[in-house]
Every structure is written in structure tokens, then in C-alpha cells.
Amino acid sequence: MLMLALESSAKAASAALARDGALLALELRNDGLTHSRTLLPMAEAVMARCGVKPTDLDAVAVARGPGSFTGIRIGVSTAKGLCWGADKPAVGVSTLEAMAWNAVDAAAADSIVCCAMDARRSQVYNALFTIENGAPRRLTKDRAIGLPELAAELKSTEKTIFVLGDGGVLCYNYLIEQSLPALLAPEGVRLQNAWGVCRAAQLGTIVSAAELLPVYLRLSQAERERLERMKKEK
């Protein structure tokens, strides 16, 4: 299967091209430019470098959340546009599960993989995994959780907690303060990227572009403020 994958759930954005699970090309930017400016050109660049046209693809995969509301919308919208334009199906994967694939080659076999994205409001988007038979296995669902609650959940473990993600430093520092056996992933594998999306998508569900939907886990700030105003007006 020839697959294009997109990742734009946080500050870094990337695009990758893979065939049958083997990486062909990867472009990643973490320079703060808006994903609406960078994501599609990166996708076009990895395809051009490999002599691939959108019509050659078997599917387009994308990290559909959780993460930045704007980043997720840009990624999902870009994937939908590519799928509709080339008449191809899509695969939406969990940002956190795609991130966990970074740990497959970096974490010790008996580690707990702790994927963390800064969700603001004293929370992280998080999921826990172990690595079994060369792939992540879920211990929890994707959730928005406070660092005290996460630390309490992990307090009884004696396994190394391998922490990664754009919220990895925040999470690692808190877990260390709580005397938990945390290990921060090396910078080269710490951030989510489109190669992880490719790997997760190999086991994902193929859907139509119309069925591809973002996953936010919680309301946006604008929606929360609107609900608060409505409560006050009652």
C-alpha cells in the first residue's frame, strides 16, 4: 500500500510517504509557521521527490486528534481535499497512538509509554501504552487529564515511564517531582510526526473522505466561553 500521511496536531507539522510500511520520504517543520502555509507544500514535496502523484496513492492518513483545534482541522481538511481530488480513501488515527510508535524503537521493552500533549488549563492529552510484539498496546483510552491525576495513576508502577510528545518535558518534570521513575524520550523521537501516523495507519480503518472526522476530546475555548455566557444570561 502506498500511503501519504499528515501530522499537524501541534506546533510541529510533517508529511511522510510510505509503501507497505517502509518509509520513502519525510518532511518535518517546527519553525512556528502556520500549518495552512506548510502542510500541503510538504505533502507535495514528499510525493514529488518520489515521483508519485496523488492518483498513485492507495490512501491518505492523518492524525485526527487530540491536539490543537486549529492544527487538527488543517490536517483533516488537507487530507479530505487530497482524498476528494484524487478519489482516494482516508485513514484517521489517534495522534497519541501514532506518537506511541516513536517509542517502539526507543523505549525499553518493559516500559510504560506515556504520550503527552500540552492541553493547557493544567491538563495534558494523554494515553498510556506498552510495547508488545513490535507495536504499541493500549493501557488507556485517549483522554484529557490533569498531571496530579496522571501521577496518582502511575504512582504504584515500578516500570520506567517513557515520556514523549510536545508535552513531554512538562509531564516528565512533574513526574520526577513526584519521585516517579520517568525517562524523557530523546529529542529525535520525542515529537509526533507523520512517520508515526504511517505506522499507526497500517492497522487503522480505511474510510471515505466524508467519514473522516476530527477528534477533539473537549470543547474549544470559544465554545466554552459561549456556554458560560449562555449560563450567565439565564
C-alpha positions in Angstrom: 0.0 0.0 0.0 1.3 3.4 -1.0 0.3 5.9 1.7 0.7 9.6 2.3 0.5 10.7 5.9 0.0 14.1 7.5 0.6 15.3 11.1 -0.3 18.8 12.2 -1.7 18.3 15.7 0.7 20.6 17.5 3.5 23.2 16.7 5.5 20.8 14.5 4.0 19.6 11.2 5.1 16.9 8.9 4.3 14.8 5.9 5.5 11.3 5.0 5.3 8.8 2.2 5.5 5.1 2.8 5.0 1.9 0.8 4.0 -1.3 2.6 5.2 0.1 5.9 8.6 1.2 4.6 9.4 5.0 4.8 10.1 6.6 1.5 10.3 10.3 2.4 9.6 12.6 5.3 9.4 16.4 5.6 9.1 18.0 9.1 8.9 21.6 10.1 9.0 23.0 13.7 9.6 26.7 12.8 6.3 28.2 14.0 4.9 28.9 10.6 1.2 28.2 10.3 0.3 24.7 9.1 -2.1 26.2 6.5 1.1 27.5 4.8 3.4 24.5 5.2 1.4 21.2 5.3 0.3 20.9 1.7 3.6 22.0 0.3 5.3 19.4 2.4 2.9 16.7 1.2 3.5 17.8 -2.4 7.3 17.8 -1.8 7.5 14.2 -0.5 5.4 13.0 -3.4 7.4 14.9 -6.0 10.7 13.6 -4.5 9.5 10.0 -5.1 7.8 10.6 -8.4 4.4 10.0 -7.0 1.1 11.7 -8.0 -2.0 11.8 -5.7 -3.7 9.4 -8.1 -1.0 6.9 -7.4 -1.8 6.8 -3.7 -3.8 4.0 -2.1 -4.8 6.1 0.9 -4.1 9.3 2.8 -3.6 9.0 6.5 -3.8 11.8 9.1 -3.6 12.4 12.8 -7.2 13.3 13.6 -6.7 14.3 17.2 -6.4 15.0 20.0 -4.3 18.2 19.8 -4.5 21.8 18.7 -8.0 22.5 17.4 -6.7 24.6 14.5 -3.9 22.1 13.7 -6.3 19.2 13.7 -8.8 21.0 11.5 -6.0 21.9 9.0 -4.7 18.3 8.9 -8.1 16.7 8.5 -9.2 19.3 5.9 -6.0 18.8 3.9 -6.4 15.0 3.9 -10.0 15.3 2.9 -9.1 17.6 0.0 -6.4 15.3 -1.3 -8.7 12.3 -1.0 -11.6 14.0 -2.8 -9.3 15.4 -5.5 -7.7 12.0 -6.3 -10.8 9.9 -5.4 -8.9 8.0 -2.6 -9.9 6.7 0.8 -8.6 8.0 4.1 -7.3 6.6 7.4 -7.7 8.7 10.6 -5.5 7.7 13.5 -5.1 8.9 17.1 -2.4 11.4 17.5 -1.3 9.7 20.7 -1.3 6.2 19.2 0.8 7.5 16.3 3.2 9.1 18.8 3.5 5.8 20.6 5.0 4.2 17.5 8.0 6.5 18.1 8.7 4.6 21.2 8.7 1.2 19.6 12.4 1.5 18.6 13.5 3.7 21.6 11.8 2.6 24.8 12.9 -0.4 26.8 10.6 -3.5 26.3 9.1 -3.4 29.8 8.5 0.4 29.8 5.2 2.2 30.2 4.9 4.6 27.2 3.4 7.9 28.4 2.3 10.0 25.4 1.6 13.6 26.5 0.5 16.7 24.6 0.1 20.1 26.4 -3.6 20.6 26.5 -3.4 23.9 28.6 -5.7 24.5 31.5 -3.3 22.4 33.7 -4.0 19.3 31.6 -2.3 17.0 29.1 -3.9 14.9 26.3 -2.6 11.5 27.3 -2.7 7.8 26.7 -0.6 5.0 28.1 0.8 2.1 26.2 3.2 -0.8 26.5 5.3 -2.2 23.6 4.4 -5.8 22.6 5.5 -7.7 19.6 6.9 -4.6 18.0 3.8 -2.5 18.3 2.1 -0.3 20.9 -0.6 -1.9 23.0 -3.1 0.4 24.8 -3.4 0.6 28.5 -5.8 3.6 28.5 -8.0 5.4 26.1 -7.1 8.9 24.8 -8.1 11.5 27.5 -7.5 15.0 28.8 -6.1 14.5 32.3 -4.5 16.7 35.0 -0.9 16.0 35.9 -1.8 15.2 39.5 -4.4 12.6 38.4 -1.9 11.1 35.9 0.8 10.9 38.6 -1.6 9.2 41.0 -2.5 6.7 38.4 1.2 5.8 37.8 2.4 6.0 41.5 2.4 2.2 42.0 4.4 1.3 39.0 8.0 0.1 39.2 8.5 0.2 35.4 10.2 3.0 33.6 7.8 5.6 32.4 9.0 6.6 28.9 7.6 10.1 28.3 7.2 11.6 24.8 5.2 14.2 22.9 5.2 18.0 22.7 4.0 18.0 26.4 6.7 15.5 27.3 9.0 17.9 29.1 6.1 19.3 31.2 4.9 15.8 32.0 8.4 14.4 32.7 9.3 17.3 35.1 6.1 16.8 37.1 6.5 13.0 37.3 10.1 13.4 38.5 8.9 15.9 41.2 6.6 13.1 42.4 9.6 10.7 42.6 8.2 8.5 39.8 10.7 6.6 37.5 10.2 8.7 34.4 12.6 8.9 31.4 12.3 11.6 28.8 12.4 10.4 25.2 15.4 11.7 23.2 14.6 14.8 21.2 14.8 13.0 17.9 11.8 10.7 18.7 10.0 12.9 21.2 7.7 14.9 18.9 4.8 13.4 17.0 5.4 13.0 13.3 3.9 11.7 10.1 6.0 8.6 10.0 4.3 7.5 13.2 1.0 8.2 11.5 2.0 6.0 8.6 2.8 3.1 11.0 -0.4 3.5 13.0 -2.4 3.7 9.8 -1.2 0.2 8.7 -3.5 -1.1 11.4 -6.2 1.6 11.0 -9.6 1.6 9.4 -10.0 2.8 5.9 -12.9 5.2 5.4 -14.2 7.6 2.8 -13.2 11.3 2.9 -16.7 12.2 4.0 -16.4 9.8 7.0 -13.0 11.2 8.2 -13.7 13.4 11.3 -11.5 15.2 13.8 -11.4 14.1 17.5 -11.1 17.0 20.0 -11.9 15.3 23.3 -13.1 18.6 24.8 -14.8 21.8 23.7 -12.7 24.6 22.2 -12.1 27.8 24.2 -14.7 29.7 22.1 -17.3 27.0 22.7 -16.6 27.0 26.5 -16.9 30.8 26.6 -20.1 30.7 24.7 -21.6 28.2 27.1 -20.5 30.3 30.1 -22.2 33.4 28.6 -25.4 31.4 28.0 -25.4 30.3 31.6 -25.0 33.9 32.8 -27.8 35.1 30.6 -30.3 32.6 32.0 
